[in-house]
Amino acid sequence: MAQPLVKKDDDRDDEAEYSPFLGIEKGAVLQEARVFNDPQLDPRRCSQVITKLLYLLNQGESFTKVEATEVFFAVTKLFQSRDIGLRRMVYLMIKELSPSADEVIIVTSSLMKDMNSKTDMYRANAIRVLCRITDGTLLTQIERYLKQAIVDKNPVVASAALVSGIHLLQTNPEIVKRWSNEVQEAVQSRAALVQFHALALLHQIRQNDRLAVSKLVTSLTRGTVRSPLAQCLLIRYTSQVIRESGSTQTGDRPFYDFLEGCLRHKAEMVIFEAARAITELNGVTSRELTPAITVLQLFLSSSKPVLRFAAVRTLNKVAMTHPMAVTNCNIDMESLISDQNRSIATLAITTLLKTGNESSVDRLMKQITNFMSDIADEFKIVVVEAIRSLCLKFPLKYRSLMNFLSNILREEGGFEYKKAIVDSIVILIRDIPDAKESGLLHLCEFIEDCEFTYLSTQILHFLGIEGPKTSDPSKYIRYIYNRVHLENATVRASAVSTLAKFGALVDSLKPRIFVLLRRCLFDSDDEVRDRATLYINTLGGDGSVVETDKDVKDFLFGSLDLPLVNLETSLKTYEPSEEPFDINSVPKEIKSQPLAEKKAPGKKPTGLGAPPAAPISTVDAYEKLFSSIPEFANFGKLFKSSAPVELTEAETEYSVNAVKHIFDSNVVFQYNCTNTIPDQLLENVTVIVDSSEAEEFAEVLSKPIRSLPYDTPGQTFVAFEKPEGVPAVGKFSNMLKFIVKEVDPTTGETEDDGVEDEYQLEDLEVVAADYMLKVGVSNFRNAWESMGDDFERVDEYGLGPRESLAEAVSAVINLLGMQPCEGTKNVTSDQLMRGTW
């Protein structure tokens, strides 16, 4: 229908592309549609008008009810034409207009006449249109014709009936399920498309019956499915049966021989589908993978780009879990680095980075260097992430990989690409201690020419945390101070803060920092001057006496002891007067997130988007909170606070999450509650906790919420006593209890009388991980050997079935709540093959 976009003038390369439909208007086309009413129909002219109408509909143009009706009735008059091409356009137009039930009657007789026509093209199209516009009542009348069409000798008619059945199964499943015998017969058809469509429909009819699907797969795998398309479908259904059987051992795995046999099929699509199915089997072994990897390796050298792409993408996925099984393909994949298709080249590079060994790293880096300049930023990001993983896998190769990242960081690229590189360098600095100094220098060199303000400020912030911990912090001062002179106000202010952090943590640099900060007092920007003044006073550079170094470090590195939202609200409501703003007047209660603002959990942030490893912690804020509550003042120092645990679903009447606070002899549950019903006020809100499954805990006090209006978060606390110094565990069931009072939506007045009510919450568990603080250890072996037997505890934990060793390692880390040391959280390819960690 719509012609492809062409050039007006092939001799002018800068000429804009255009469409033959450019500039057409609905009104003009509707006027042209009057040609359908001519006594002497012009099939060519009518087809052109229908083409324009279809173009408008597919571009989202809406027709009014009157316009659609007029066009529909005009199109029905075209049934009197004998032109086959025009008749096909009429079928398309009727399908797109989706006439109402009253209008369908007009064309039903014509369509049913065509469905019994001697012209097969009429029959097939009439079936498709009828099944598209008909309802259940008319469907029962034409069911007999549809059954006959399914087993028709003409493959076009049979396929039309089968495809219509697939669509009708969504709206009239009971009727379609009665066609099983005819569909079963069509599965044996010699026509490729008929067999394909019949198998798809038969599977959909039986998909809710696992036994019936298993029998279908068993019967077809023993027979001969001629159609390559149907064979691909059968392989997918076979994979589904294998997954549902739950068997992971080669000897017991059903249908594996069938999949392996399909690797020798003459059709390339069947071979690839079988190879992909084998690689995706749960718990697949190296022995099972070998035949699939062999055929994929052959595809890597195919002359067809689609086969090369399919093979390298599948091998890329296999390399994530079985890198050693893919190493035999490395030579073939190296030749794909120079492939004209950049998607293939990128997948080849990332696969090689996953399967390569330590000795091949340098050679790969040379090949990638030439490759990077020829690909788009989105592909470059994939390569950068693969290089980061490779560096964590082989920490001793950090120099060459860090140099590579530094070199590409200075090349041209967009923000996301640059951020991916900076994030990778930051992660390597955090995880590989030896890479810290060189990595920081690379970041310093980058901000000399960085054009992105966000990246510059984040690097300066990170530099202020990690720089003072290096052997020679003074070498970073020049880079930082240069930002004060050569950047915009935002970066200059960030550089001033970074200088102050160096002055606070490195005593030998403090006099030099004072000199630099005093120079910043003459900056043209208010915030830069204010920060310089503040930090000079804080560090004692103006001759004032600072109480302790701890006060300075708490000010520069510590977290704010009150929620920023509360501070912002208080500042907005503050009216200027003779009395200064009192920060102690800001509420210190930590507000839970309103239900409307809750978002789905995303990926854990990494790199610069992750929380810094410096001493910034929510524990400080919680400590200040508990010190302000008299009931908890004698509990001692807070050891750890957990992340909030959701106790309700997202769309329920009340939103409740809990934070577990661990003290030496006590555990406090903080329940953050939000009332999401506008016409209700909750009073005396408390949580009744059943600790019958936590024998070592004894409830000592409960602090309710006196009033909980709509969408205003509040906190209720329940405190338990436990044996001192013992990591007691247990499960607690929770019931939210409160008094409900109705609120008049017009006046806002609350009724005096209330009704007691309760709401069941999810259970809350205190586990061993709640007593663990993650602490990095630079030399684990020495630290371990220096500890005596008194610090050792032996216990058994069940991880349950896991799909891979990497998943099991992640489960261990989450279960114990400990900090993995020396890169042991990263599972290497050798460990994957040996099954050890």
Buried (B, 14 or more C-beta within 10 A) or exposed (E): EEEEEEEEEEEEEEEEEEEBBEEBEBEEBBEBBEBBEEEEBBBEBBBBBBBBBBBBBEEEEEBEEEBBBBBBBBBBBBBEBEBEEBBBBBBBBBBBBEBEEEBBEEBBEBBBEBBEEEEBBBBBBBBBBBBBBBEEEBBEEBBEBBBBBBBBEBBBBBBBBBBBBBEBBEEBEEBBBEBBEBBBEBBBBEBBBBBBBBBBBBBBBBBEEEEBBBEBBBEBBEEEBEBBBBBBBBBEBBBBBBEEBEBBEEEEBBBBEBBBEBBEBEBBBBBBBBBBBBBBBEBBBEEBBEBBBEBBBBBBEBEEEBBBBBBBBBBBBBBBBBBBBBBEBBEBBBEBBEBEBEBBBBBBBBBBBBBBBEEBBEEBBEBBEEBBEEBEBEBBBBBBBBBBBBBBBBBEBBEBBBEBBBEBBBEEBBEEBBBBBBBBBBBBBBBBBEBBBBBBBBBBBBBEEBEBBBBBBBBBBBBBBBBBBBEEBEBBBEBBBBBBEEBEBBBBBBBBBBBBBBBBBBEEBBEBBBEBBBEBEEBEBEBBBBBBBBBBEBBBBEEEEBEEEEEBBBBBBBBEBBBEEBBEBBEEEBEEEEEEEEEEEBEBBBBBBEBEEBEEEEEEEBBBEEEBEBEEBEBBBBBBBBBEBEBBEEBEEBBBBBEBBBBBEEEEEBBBBBBBBBBEBBBBBBBBBBBBEEEBBBBBBBBBBEBEEBEBBEBBEBBBBEBBBBBBBBBBBBBBBBEEEEBBBBBBBBEBBBBBBBBEEEEEEBEEEBEEEEBEBBEBEBBBBBBBEEEEEEEEEEEEEEEEEEEEEEEEEEEEEBEBBBBBBBBBBEBBBBEBBBBEBBBBBEBBBEEEB
